[in-house]
C-alpha cells in the first residue's frame, strides 16, 4: 500500500486524488480534519505503532504519508532504463 491508496480508503470523495499531486497540501485540496484523522489512524494500523506528535503534524501531503510507510510500502520507484 502507498500513501495515495491509504488516503483513498479514508476520504469521502476519493476521486479528488486523481488530480492531487503527491506534494500538494491535503487541506488546501479540500480534505477535512476528520478525513486526515482517519488517515492517521489507518497509517498507525498499517505500520503497527502509534505515531508521535511530530509525525502526526507532518502529515500534510501524500508524500508525507509515503515517508512514514515502511520501506517497500510506498509507491514503486520508476523503472530503471538500460544505459545501452
PyMOL Python script that loads the backbone (N, CA, C, O; Angstrom):
from pymol import cmd

cmd.read_pdbstr("""\
ATOM      1  N   UNK A   1       0.854  -1.179   0.000  1.00  0.00           N
ATOM      2  CA  UNK A   1       0.000   0.000   0.000  1.00  0.00           C
ATOM      3  C   UNK A   1       0.897   1.237   0.000  1.00  0.00           C
ATOM      4  O   UNK A   1       1.946   1.264   0.643  1.00  0.00           O
ATOM      5  N   UNK A   2       0.464   2.248  -0.728  1.00  0.00           N
ATOM      6  CA  UNK A   2       1.180   3.517  -0.704  1.00  0.00           C
ATOM      7  C   UNK A   2       0.283   4.587  -0.091  1.00  0.00           C
ATOM      8  O   UNK A   2      -0.872   4.322   0.240  1.00  0.00           O
ATOM      9  N   UNK A   3       0.814   5.781   0.055  1.00  0.00           N
ATOM     10  CA  UNK A   3       0.070   6.855   0.693  1.00  0.00           C
ATOM     11  C   UNK A   3      -1.217   7.204  -0.023  1.00  0.00           C
ATOM     12  O   UNK A   3      -2.224   7.497   0.621  1.00  0.00           O
ATOM     13  N   UNK A   4      -1.199   7.178  -1.340  1.00  0.00           N
ATOM     14  CA  UNK A   4      -2.393   7.504  -2.133  1.00  0.00           C
ATOM     15  C   UNK A   4      -3.492   6.461  -1.896  1.00  0.00           C
ATOM     16  O   UNK A   4      -4.655   6.820  -1.713  1.00  0.00           O
ATOM     17  N   UNK A   5      -3.133   5.186  -1.899  1.00  0.00           N
ATOM     18  CA  UNK A   5      -4.112   4.121  -1.672  1.00  0.00           C
ATOM     19  C   UNK A   5      -4.655   4.175  -0.247  1.00  0.00           C
ATOM     20  O   UNK A   5      -5.849   3.969  -0.027  1.00  0.00           O
ATOM     21  N   UNK A   6      -3.788   4.448   0.710  1.00  0.00           N
ATOM     22  CA  UNK A   6      -4.206   4.565   2.096  1.00  0.00           C
ATOM     23  C   UNK A   6      -5.202   5.709   2.245  1.00  0.00           C
ATOM     24  O   UNK A   6      -6.245   5.556   2.882  1.00  0.00           O
ATOM     25  N   UNK A   7      -4.880   6.837   1.661  1.00  0.00           N
ATOM     26  CA  UNK A   7      -5.741   8.008   1.760  1.00  0.00           C
ATOM     27  C   UNK A   7      -7.087   7.774   1.079  1.00  0.00           C
ATOM     28  O   UNK A   7      -8.112   8.255   1.562  1.00  0.00           O
ATOM     29  N   UNK A   8      -7.097   7.054  -0.018  1.00  0.00           N
ATOM     30  CA  UNK A   8      -8.336   6.774  -0.743  1.00  0.00           C
ATOM     31  C   UNK A   8      -9.335   6.019   0.130  1.00  0.00           C
ATOM     32  O   UNK A   8     -10.545   6.138  -0.066  1.00  0.00           O
ATOM     33  N   UNK A   9      -8.843   5.252   1.081  1.00  0.00           N
ATOM     34  CA  UNK A   9      -9.714   4.495   1.975  1.00  0.00           C
ATOM     35  C   UNK A   9     -10.313   5.356   3.078  1.00  0.00           C
ATOM     36  O   UNK A   9     -11.198   4.906   3.806  1.00  0.00           O
ATOM     37  N   UNK A  10      -9.837   6.588   3.205  1.00  0.00           N
ATOM     38  CA  UNK A  10     -10.208   7.422   4.347  1.00  0.00           C
ATOM     39  C   UNK A  10     -11.027   8.652   3.991  1.00  0.00           C
ATOM     40  O   UNK A  10     -11.497   9.356   4.885  1.00  0.00           O
ATOM     41  N   UNK A  11     -11.204   8.920   2.727  1.00  0.00           N
ATOM     42  CA  UNK A  11     -11.892  10.156   2.360  1.00  0.00           C
ATOM     43  C   UNK A  11     -13.212   9.862   1.657  1.00  0.00           C
ATOM     44  O   UNK A  11     -13.391   8.813   1.040  1.00  0.00           O
ATOM     45  N   UNK A  12     -14.116  10.806   1.768  1.00  0.00           N
ATOM     46  CA  UNK A  12     -15.464  10.609   1.228  1.00  0.00           C
ATOM     47  C   UNK A  12     -15.515  10.746  -0.291  1.00  0.00           C
ATOM     48  O   UNK A  12     -16.429  10.218  -0.923  1.00  0.00           O
ATOM     49  N   UNK A  13     -14.559  11.440  -0.882  1.00  0.00           N
ATOM     50  CA  UNK A  13     -14.536  11.624  -2.335  1.00  0.00           C
ATOM     51  C   UNK A  13     -13.155  11.246  -2.870  1.00  0.00           C
ATOM     52  O   UNK A  13     -12.362  12.127  -3.203  1.00  0.00           O
ATOM     53  N   UNK A  14     -12.857   9.944  -2.957  1.00  0.00           N
ATOM     54  CA  UNK A  14     -11.519   9.525  -3.384  1.00  0.00           C
ATOM     55  C   UNK A  14     -11.148   9.976  -4.797  1.00  0.00           C
ATOM     56  O   UNK A  14      -9.969   9.959  -5.148  1.00  0.00           O
ATOM     57  N   UNK A  15     -12.113  10.375  -5.607  1.00  0.00           N
ATOM     58  CA  UNK A  15     -11.802  10.856  -6.956  1.00  0.00           C
ATOM     59  C   UNK A  15     -10.936  12.107  -6.922  1.00  0.00           C
ATOM     60  O   UNK A  15     -10.244  12.409  -7.894  1.00  0.00           O
ATOM     61  N   UNK A  16     -10.968  12.837  -5.811  1.00  0.00           N
ATOM     62  CA  UNK A  16     -10.127  14.029  -5.684  1.00  0.00           C
ATOM     63  C   UNK A  16      -8.647  13.678  -5.819  1.00  0.00           C
ATOM     64  O   UNK A  16      -7.839  14.515  -6.223  1.00  0.00           O
ATOM     65  N   UNK A  17      -8.297  12.444  -5.483  1.00  0.00           N
ATOM     66  CA  UNK A  17      -6.898  12.021  -5.554  1.00  0.00           C
ATOM     67  C   UNK A  17      -6.393  11.945  -6.987  1.00  0.00           C
ATOM     68  O   UNK A  17      -5.184  11.964  -7.217  1.00  0.00           O
ATOM     69  N   UNK A  18      -7.301  11.860  -7.950  1.00  0.00           N
ATOM     70  CA  UNK A  18      -6.901  11.792  -9.355  1.00  0.00           C
ATOM     71  C   UNK A  18      -6.229  13.083  -9.820  1.00  0.00           C
ATOM     72  O   UNK A  18      -5.436  13.070 -10.761  1.00  0.00           O
ATOM     73  N   UNK A  19      -6.542  14.179  -9.169  1.00  0.00           N
ATOM     74  CA  UNK A  19      -5.975  15.471  -9.566  1.00  0.00           C
ATOM     75  C   UNK A  19      -5.014  16.035  -8.527  1.00  0.00           C
ATOM     76  O   UNK A  19      -4.503  17.143  -8.695  1.00  0.00           O
ATOM     77  N   UNK A  20      -4.766  15.298  -7.474  1.00  0.00           N
ATOM     78  CA  UNK A  20      -3.931  15.773  -6.372  1.00  0.00           C
ATOM     79  C   UNK A  20      -2.493  15.309  -6.555  1.00  0.00           C
ATOM     80  O   UNK A  20      -2.229  14.111  -6.656  1.00  0.00           O
ATOM     81  N   UNK A  21      -1.567  16.257  -6.598  1.00  0.00           N
ATOM     82  CA  UNK A  21      -0.140  15.923  -6.702  1.00  0.00           C
ATOM     83  C   UNK A  21       0.349  15.397  -5.354  1.00  0.00           C
ATOM     84  O   UNK A  21      -0.213  15.731  -4.311  1.00  0.00           O
ATOM     85  N   UNK A  22       1.390  14.580  -5.379  1.00  0.00           N
ATOM     86  CA  UNK A  22       1.922  13.986  -4.151  1.00  0.00           C
ATOM     87  C   UNK A  22       2.386  15.027  -3.138  1.00  0.00           C
ATOM     88  O   UNK A  22       2.375  14.761  -1.936  1.00  0.00           O
ATOM     89  N   UNK A  23       2.792  16.202  -3.601  1.00  0.00           N
ATOM     90  CA  UNK A  23       3.300  17.225  -2.692  1.00  0.00           C
ATOM     91  C   UNK A  23       2.306  18.357  -2.438  1.00  0.00           C
ATOM     92  O   UNK A  23       2.671  19.389  -1.875  1.00  0.00           O
ATOM     93  N   UNK A  24       1.059  18.170  -2.848  1.00  0.00           N
ATOM     94  CA  UNK A  24       0.022  19.181  -2.648  1.00  0.00           C
ATOM     95  C   UNK A  24      -0.587  19.049  -1.258  1.00  0.00           C
ATOM     96  O   UNK A  24      -0.836  17.939  -0.788  1.00  0.00           O
ATOM     97  N   UNK A  25      -0.825  20.175  -0.606  1.00  0.00           N
ATOM     98  CA  UNK A  25      -1.378  20.187   0.742  1.00  0.00           C
ATOM     99  C   UNK A  25      -2.778  19.580   0.753  1.00  0.00           C
ATOM    100  O   UNK A  25      -3.641  19.974  -0.032  1.00  0.00           O
ATOM    101  N   UNK A  26      -2.994  18.619   1.646  1.00  0.00           N
ATOM    102  CA  UNK A  26      -4.262  17.895   1.711  1.00  0.00           C
ATOM    103  C   UNK A  26      -5.427  18.806   2.096  1.00  0.00           C
ATOM    104  O   UNK A  26      -6.514  18.701   1.527  1.00  0.00           O
ATOM    105  N   UNK A  27      -5.205  19.688   3.049  1.00  0.00           N
ATOM    106  CA  UNK A  27      -6.289  20.582   3.481  1.00  0.00           C
ATOM    107  C   UNK A  27      -6.660  21.574   2.389  1.00  0.00           C
ATOM    108  O   UNK A  27      -7.839  21.859   2.179  1.00  0.00           O
ATOM    109  N   UNK A  28      -5.664  22.098   1.697  1.00  0.00           N
ATOM    110  CA  UNK A  28      -5.952  23.031   0.615  1.00  0.00           C
ATOM    111  C   UNK A  28      -6.675  22.342  -0.538  1.00  0.00           C
ATOM    112  O   UNK A  28      -7.398  22.987  -1.297  1.00  0.00           O
ATOM    113  N   UNK A  29      -6.482  21.037  -0.667  1.00  0.00           N
ATOM    114  CA  UNK A  29      -7.149  20.265  -1.715  1.00  0.00           C
ATOM    115  C   UNK A  29      -8.595  19.933  -1.348  1.00  0.00           C
ATOM    116  O   UNK A  29      -9.344  19.429  -2.185  1.00  0.00           O
ATOM    117  N   UNK A  30      -8.989  20.210  -0.111  1.00  0.00           N
ATOM    118  CA  UNK A  30     -10.378  20.013   0.283  1.00  0.00           C
ATOM    119  C   UNK A  30     -10.630  18.909   1.290  1.00  0.00           C
ATOM    120  O   UNK A  30     -11.780  18.673   1.662  1.00  0.00           O
ATOM    121  N   UNK A  31      -9.577  18.219   1.747  1.00  0.00           N
ATOM    122  CA  UNK A  31      -9.791  17.196   2.765  1.00  0.00           C
ATOM    123  C   UNK A  31     -10.080  17.876   4.100  1.00  0.00           C
ATOM    124  O   UNK A  31      -9.496  18.911   4.420  1.00  0.00           O
ATOM    125  N   UNK A  32     -10.981  17.285   4.868  1.00  0.00           N
ATOM    126  CA  UNK A  32     -11.301  17.869   6.170  1.00  0.00           C
ATOM    127  C   UNK A  32     -10.500  17.177   7.273  1.00  0.00           C
ATOM    128  O   UNK A  32      -9.853  16.156   7.040  1.00  0.00           O
ATOM    129  N   UNK A  33     -10.554  17.743   8.459  1.00  0.00           N
ATOM    130  CA  UNK A  33      -9.748  17.223   9.563  1.00  0.00           C
ATOM    131  C   UNK A  33     -10.133  15.797   9.936  1.00  0.00           C
ATOM    132  O   UNK A  33      -9.272  15.006  10.321  1.00  0.00           O
ATOM    133  N   UNK A  34     -11.412  15.462   9.827  1.00  0.00           N
ATOM    134  CA  UNK A  34     -11.848  14.095  10.126  1.00  0.00           C
ATOM    135  C   UNK A  34     -11.231  13.079   9.181  1.00  0.00           C
ATOM    136  O   UNK A  34     -10.844  11.987   9.597  1.00  0.00           O
ATOM    137  N   UNK A  35     -11.140  13.441   7.908  1.00  0.00           N
ATOM    138  CA  UNK A  35     -10.531  12.542   6.934  1.00  0.00           C
ATOM    139  C   UNK A  35      -9.033  12.370   7.201  1.00  0.00           C
ATOM    140  O   UNK A  35      -8.486  11.280   7.037  1.00  0.00           O
ATOM    141  N   UNK A  36      -8.390  13.442   7.608  1.00  0.00           N
ATOM    142  CA  UNK A  36      -6.959  13.360   7.915  1.00  0.00           C
ATOM    143  C   UNK A  36      -6.739  12.528   9.174  1.00  0.00           C
ATOM    144  O   UNK A  36      -5.775  11.765   9.247  1.00  0.00           O
ATOM    145  N   UNK A  37      -7.614  12.663  10.161  1.00  0.00           N
ATOM    146  CA  UNK A  37      -7.518  11.838  11.372  1.00  0.00           C
ATOM    147  C   UNK A  37      -7.696  10.362  11.013  1.00  0.00           C
ATOM    148  O   UNK A  37      -6.970   9.509  11.524  1.00  0.00           O
ATOM    149  N   UNK A  38      -8.654  10.057  10.143  1.00  0.00           N
ATOM    150  CA  UNK A  38      -8.830   8.672   9.699  1.00  0.00           C
ATOM    151  C   UNK A  38      -7.573   8.155   9.001  1.00  0.00           C
ATOM    152  O   UNK A  38      -7.194   6.997   9.176  1.00  0.00           O
ATOM    153  N   UNK A  39      -6.928   9.013   8.213  1.00  0.00           N
ATOM    154  CA  UNK A  39      -5.694   8.611   7.536  1.00  0.00           C
ATOM    155  C   UNK A  39      -4.597   8.327   8.554  1.00  0.00           C
ATOM    156  O   UNK A  39      -3.835   7.373   8.390  1.00  0.00           O
ATOM    157  N   UNK A  40      -4.508   9.136   9.595  1.00  0.00           N
ATOM    158  CA  UNK A  40      -3.524   8.903  10.659  1.00  0.00           C
ATOM    159  C   UNK A  40      -3.793   7.559  11.327  1.00  0.00           C
ATOM    160  O   UNK A  40      -2.868   6.778  11.550  1.00  0.00           O
ATOM    161  N   UNK A  41      -5.048   7.292  11.643  1.00  0.00           N
ATOM    162  CA  UNK A  41      -5.392   6.028  12.288  1.00  0.00           C
ATOM    163  C   UNK A  41      -5.091   4.840  11.384  1.00  0.00           C
ATOM    164  O   UNK A  41      -4.579   3.823  11.853  1.00  0.00           O
ATOM    165  N   UNK A  42      -5.401   4.954  10.096  1.00  0.00           N
ATOM    166  CA  UNK A  42      -5.124   3.876   9.147  1.00  0.00           C
ATOM    167  C   UNK A  42      -3.614   3.678   9.005  1.00  0.00           C
ATOM    168  O   UNK A  42      -3.141   2.545   8.914  1.00  0.00           O
ATOM    169  N   UNK A  43      -2.865   4.773   8.987  1.00  0.00           N
ATOM    170  CA  UNK A  43      -1.408   4.687   8.897  1.00  0.00           C
ATOM    171  C   UNK A  43      -0.836   3.989  10.123  1.00  0.00           C
ATOM    172  O   UNK A  43       0.055   3.149  10.003  1.00  0.00           O
ATOM    173  N   UNK A  44      -1.348   4.335  11.306  1.00  0.00           N
ATOM    174  CA  UNK A  44      -0.891   3.665  12.525  1.00  0.00           C
ATOM    175  C   UNK A  44      -1.182   2.167  12.473  1.00  0.00           C
ATOM    176  O   UNK A  44      -0.341   1.357  12.861  1.00  0.00           O
ATOM    177  N   UNK A  45      -2.362   1.802  11.999  1.00  0.00           N
ATOM    178  CA  UNK A  45      -2.690   0.380  11.848  1.00  0.00           C
ATOM    179  C   UNK A  45      -1.742  -0.300  10.873  1.00  0.00           C
ATOM    180  O   UNK A  45      -1.306  -1.427  11.106  1.00  0.00           O
ATOM    181  N   UNK A  46      -1.427   0.382   9.790  1.00  0.00           N
ATOM    182  CA  UNK A  46      -0.565  -0.179   8.751  1.00  0.00           C
ATOM    183  C   UNK A  46       0.859  -0.396   9.252  1.00  0.00           C
ATOM    184  O   UNK A  46       1.476  -1.419   8.954  1.00  0.00           O
ATOM    185  N   UNK A  47       1.383   0.568  10.016  1.00  0.00           N
ATOM    186  CA  UNK A  47       2.775   0.437  10.467  1.00  0.00           C
ATOM    187  C   UNK A  47       2.885  -0.273  11.818  1.00  0.00           C
ATOM    188  O   UNK A  47       3.986  -0.613  12.252  1.00  0.00           O
ATOM    189  N   UNK A  48       1.762  -0.496  12.475  1.00  0.00           N
ATOM    190  CA  UNK A  48       1.764  -1.276  13.704  1.00  0.00           C
ATOM    191  C   UNK A  48       2.248  -0.544  14.940  1.00  0.00           C
ATOM    192  O   UNK A  48       2.721  -1.164  15.894  1.00  0.00           O
ATOM    193  N   UNK A  49       2.129   0.774  14.923  1.00  0.00           N
ATOM    194  CA  UNK A  49       2.513   1.557  16.100  1.00  0.00           C
ATOM    195  C   UNK A  49       1.839   2.920  16.050  1.00  0.00           C
ATOM    196  O   UNK A  49       1.378   3.372  15.001  1.00  0.00           O
ATOM    197  N   UNK A  50       1.794   3.561  17.215  1.00  0.00           N
ATOM    198  CA  UNK A  50       1.250   4.914  17.269  1.00  0.00           C
ATOM    199  C   UNK A  50       2.266   5.901  16.717  1.00  0.00           C
ATOM    200  O   UNK A  50       3.472   5.742  16.910  1.00  0.00           O
ATOM    201  N   UNK A  51       1.775   6.909  16.038  1.00  0.00           N
ATOM    202  CA  UNK A  51       2.645   7.981  15.561  1.00  0.00           C
ATOM    203  C   UNK A  51       2.874   8.970  16.689  1.00  0.00           C
ATOM    204  O   UNK A  51       1.986   9.203  17.510  1.00  0.00           O
ATOM    205  N   UNK A  52       4.065   9.552  16.730  1.00  0.00           N
ATOM    206  CA  UNK A  52       4.298  10.594  17.736  1.00  0.00           C
ATOM    207  C   UNK A  52       3.746  11.924  17.209  1.00  0.00           C
ATOM    208  O   UNK A  52       3.355  12.022  16.046  1.00  0.00           O
ATOM    209  N   UNK A  53       3.719  12.938  18.069  1.00  0.00           N
ATOM    210  CA  UNK A  53       3.121  14.223  17.708  1.00  0.00           C
ATOM    211  C   UNK A  53       3.766  14.841  16.473  1.00  0.00           C
ATOM    212  O   UNK A  53       3.066  15.383  15.617  1.00  0.00           O
ATOM    213  N   UNK A  54       5.092  14.768  16.370  1.00  0.00           N
ATOM    214  CA  UNK A  54       5.784  15.338  15.211  1.00  0.00           C
ATOM    215  C   UNK A  54       5.389  14.618  13.925  1.00  0.00           C
ATOM    216  O   UNK A  54       5.208  15.253  12.886  1.00  0.00           O
ATOM    217  N   UNK A  55       5.256  13.305  13.994  1.00  0.00           N
ATOM    218  CA  UNK A  55       4.852  12.545  12.815  1.00  0.00           C
ATOM    219  C   UNK A  55       3.430  12.899  12.400  1.00  0.00           C
ATOM    220  O   UNK A  55       3.137  13.043  11.213  1.00  0.00           O
ATOM    221  N   UNK A  56       2.558  13.037  13.379  1.00  0.00           N
ATOM    222  CA  UNK A  56       1.166  13.377  13.070  1.00  0.00           C
ATOM    223  C   UNK A  56       1.082  14.745  12.400  1.00  0.00           C
ATOM    224  O   UNK A  56       0.388  14.901  11.396  1.00  0.00           O
ATOM    225  N   UNK A  57       1.778  15.728  12.942  1.00  0.00           N
ATOM    226  CA  UNK A  57       1.711  17.066  12.352  1.00  0.00           C
ATOM    227  C   UNK A  57       2.429  17.154  11.015  1.00  0.00           C
ATOM    228  O   UNK A  57       2.218  18.102  10.259  1.00  0.00           O
ATOM    229  N   UNK A  58       3.277  16.172  10.717  1.00  0.00           N
ATOM    230  CA  UNK A  58       3.972  16.181   9.423  1.00  0.00           C
ATOM    231  C   UNK A  58       3.090  15.680   8.291  1.00  0.00           C
ATOM    232  O   UNK A  58       3.446  15.824   7.121  1.00  0.00           O
ATOM    233  N   UNK A  59       1.954  15.099   8.616  1.00  0.00           N
ATOM    234  CA  UNK A  59       1.081  14.538   7.583  1.00  0.00           C
ATOM    235  C   UNK A  59       0.275  15.664   6.957  1.00  0.00           C
ATOM    236  O   UNK A  59      -0.792  16.041   7.440  1.00  0.00           O
ATOM    237  N   UNK A  60       0.821  16.188   5.866  1.00  0.00           N
ATOM    238  CA  UNK A  60       0.172  17.281   5.155  1.00  0.00           C
ATOM    239  C   UNK A  60       0.020  16.986   3.667  1.00  0.00           C
ATOM    240  O   UNK A  60      -0.709  17.690   2.967  1.00  0.00           O
ATOM    241  N   UNK A  61       0.698  15.957   3.180  1.00  0.00           N
ATOM    242  CA  UNK A  61       0.682  15.609   1.757  1.00  0.00           C
ATOM    243  C   UNK A  61       0.681  14.090   1.598  1.00  0.00           C
ATOM    244  O   UNK A  61       0.908  13.357   2.561  1.00  0.00           O
ATOM    245  N   UNK A  62       0.430  13.631   0.397  1.00  0.00           N
ATOM    246  CA  UNK A  62       0.542  12.199   0.110  1.00  0.00           C
ATOM    247  C   UNK A  62       1.988  11.758   0.301  1.00  0.00           C
ATOM    248  O   UNK A  62       2.244  10.676   0.830  1.00  0.00           O
ATOM    249  N   UNK A  63       2.927  12.583  -0.124  1.00  0.00           N
ATOM    250  CA  UNK A  63       4.349  12.250   0.025  1.00  0.00           C
ATOM    251  C   UNK A  63       4.729  12.083   1.490  1.00  0.00           C
ATOM    252  O   UNK A  63       5.556  11.233   1.820  1.00  0.00           O
ATOM    253  N   UNK A  64       4.137  12.882   2.371  1.00  0.00           N
ATOM    254  CA  UNK A  64       4.465  12.759   3.799  1.00  0.00           C
ATOM    255  C   UNK A  64       3.911  11.453   4.378  1.00  0.00           C
ATOM    256  O   UNK A  64       4.493  10.896   5.308  1.00  0.00           O
ATOM    257  N   UNK A  65       2.802  10.967   3.842  1.00  0.00           N
ATOM    258  CA  UNK A  65       2.280   9.663   4.259  1.00  0.00           C
ATOM    259  C   UNK A  65       3.223   8.572   3.759  1.00  0.00           C
ATOM    260  O   UNK A  65       3.577   7.660   4.506  1.00  0.00           O
ATOM    261  N   UNK A  66       3.628   8.669   2.491  1.00  0.00           N
ATOM    262  CA  UNK A  66       4.575   7.698   1.937  1.00  0.00           C
ATOM    263  C   UNK A  66       5.849   7.620   2.768  1.00  0.00           C
ATOM    264  O   UNK A  66       6.392   6.535   2.974  1.00  0.00           O
ATOM    265  N   UNK A  67       6.328   8.769   3.248  1.00  0.00           N
ATOM    266  CA  UNK A  67       7.575   8.810   4.011  1.00  0.00           C
ATOM    267  C   UNK A  67       7.469   8.051   5.331  1.00  0.00           C
ATOM    268  O   UNK A  67       8.481   7.589   5.859  1.00  0.00           O
ATOM    269  N   UNK A  68       6.274   7.919   5.863  1.00  0.00           N
ATOM    270  CA  UNK A  68       6.083   7.222   7.129  1.00  0.00           C
ATOM    271  C   UNK A  68       5.810   5.729   6.956  1.00  0.00           C
ATOM    272  O   UNK A  68       5.863   4.967   7.921  1.00  0.00           O
ATOM    273  N   UNK A  69       5.522   5.322   5.736  1.00  0.00           N
ATOM    274  CA  UNK A  69       5.283   3.901   5.482  1.00  0.00           C
ATOM    275  C   UNK A  69       6.606   3.151   5.474  1.00  0.00           C
ATOM    276  O   UNK A  69       7.632   3.704   5.078  1.00  0.00           O
ATOM    277  N   UNK A  70       6.588   1.898   5.909  1.00  0.00           N
ATOM    278  CA  UNK A  70       7.819   1.106   5.891  1.00  0.00           C
ATOM    279  C   UNK A  70       8.369   0.981   4.471  1.00  0.00           C
ATOM    280  O   UNK A  70       7.626   1.062   3.492  1.00  0.00           O
ATOM    281  N   UNK A  71       9.661   0.784   4.381  1.00  0.00           N
ATOM    282  CA  UNK A  71      10.295   0.581   3.084  1.00  0.00           C
ATOM    283  C   UNK A  71       9.574  -0.535   2.352  1.00  0.00           C
ATOM    284  O   UNK A  71       9.260  -1.577   2.928  1.00  0.00           O
ATOM    285  N   UNK A  72       9.320  -0.302   1.085  1.00  0.00           N
ATOM    286  CA  UNK A  72       8.604  -1.299   0.299  1.00  0.00           C
ATOM    287  C   UNK A  72       7.107  -1.074   0.286  1.00  0.00           C
ATOM    288  O   UNK A  72       6.401  -1.718  -0.490  1.00  0.00           O
ATOM    289  N   UNK A  73       6.598  -0.179   1.123  1.00  0.00           N
ATOM    290  CA  UNK A  73       5.166   0.095   1.151  1.00  0.00           C
ATOM    291  C   UNK A  73       4.801   1.311   0.302  1.00  0.00           C
ATOM    292  O   UNK A  73       3.655   1.442  -0.128  1.00  0.00           O
ATOM    293  N   UNK A  74       5.757   2.194   0.057  1.00  0.00           N
ATOM    294  CA  UNK A  74       5.475   3.395  -0.720  1.00  0.00           C
ATOM    295  C   UNK A  74       5.302   3.024  -2.189  1.00  0.00           C
ATOM    296  O   UNK A  74       5.493   1.875  -2.588  1.00  0.00           O
ATOM    297  N   UNK A  75       4.942   4.009  -2.966  1.00  0.00           N
ATOM    298  CA  UNK A  75       4.761   3.774  -4.400  1.00  0.00           C
ATOM    299  C   UNK A  75       6.028   3.192  -4.993  1.00  0.00           C
ATOM    300  O   UNK A  75       7.127   3.575  -4.593  1.00  0.00           O
ATOM    301  N   UNK A  76       5.897   2.275  -5.938  1.00  0.00           N
ATOM    302  CA  UNK A  76       7.090   1.669  -6.525  1.00  0.00           C
ATOM    303  C   UNK A  76       7.920   2.713  -7.260  1.00  0.00           C
ATOM    304  O   UNK A  76       7.371   3.662  -7.819  1.00  0.00           O
ATOM    305  N   UNK A  77       9.240   2.543  -7.262  1.00  0.00           N
ATOM    306  CA  UNK A  77      10.097   3.511  -7.958  1.00  0.00           C
ATOM    307  C   UNK A  77       9.896   3.400  -9.462  1.00  0.00           C
ATOM    308  O   UNK A  77       9.407   2.393  -9.975  1.00  0.00           O
ATOM    309  N   UNK A  78      10.287   4.464 -10.148  1.00  0.00           N
ATOM    310  CA  UNK A  78      10.204   4.468 -11.608  1.00  0.00           C
ATOM    311  C   UNK A  78      11.151   3.418 -12.157  1.00  0.00           C
ATOM    312  O   UNK A  78      12.207   3.175 -11.574  1.00  0.00           O
ATOM    313  N   UNK A  79      10.791   2.790 -13.271  1.00  0.00           N
ATOM    314  CA  UNK A  79      11.682   1.768 -13.851  1.00  0.00           C
ATOM    315  C   UNK A  79      13.028   2.363 -14.241  1.00  0.00           C
ATOM    316  O   UNK A  79      13.118   3.514 -14.667  1.00  0.00           O
ATOM    317  N   UNK A  80      14.067   1.555 -14.086  1.00  0.00           N
ATOM    318  CA  UNK A  80      15.416   1.968 -14.452  1.00  0.00           C
ATOM    319  C   UNK A  80      15.628   1.617 -15.913  1.00  0.00           C
ATOM    320  O   UNK A  80      15.330   0.504 -16.344  1.00  0.00           O
ATOM    321  N   UNK A  81      16.142   2.568 -16.668  1.00  0.00           N
ATOM    322  CA  UNK A  81      16.384   2.321 -18.081  1.00  0.00           C
ATOM    323  C   UNK A  81      17.824   1.878 -18.266  1.00  0.00           C
ATOM    324  O   UNK A  81      18.729   2.375 -17.596  1.00  0.00           O
ATOM    325  N   UNK A  82      18.031   0.939 -19.180  1.00  0.00           N
ATOM    326  CA  UNK A  82      19.391   0.488 -19.504  1.00  0.00           C
ATOM    327  C   UNK A  82      20.154   1.598 -20.187  1.00  0.00           C
ATOM    328  O   UNK A  82      19.592   2.344 -20.989  1.00  0.00           O
ATOM    329  N   UNK A  83      21.436   1.710 -19.871  1.00  0.00           N
ATOM    330  CA  UNK A  83      22.281   2.719 -20.482  1.00  0.00           C
ATOM    331  C   UNK A  83      22.717   2.309 -21.883  1.00  0.00           C
ATOM    332  O   UNK A  83      23.246   3.131 -22.632  1.00  0.00           O
ATOM    333  N   UNK A  84      22.501   1.050 -22.242  1.00  0.00           N
ATOM    334  CA  UNK A  84      22.971   0.552 -23.553  1.00  0.00           C
ATOM    335  C   UNK A  84      22.180   1.081 -24.692  1.00  0.00           C
ATOM    336  O   UNK A  84      22.460   0.750 -25.844  1.00  0.00           O
TER     337      UNK A  84
END
""", "prot")
cmd.dss("prot")
cmd.show_as("cartoon", "prot")
cmd.util.cbc("prot")
cmd.orient("prot")
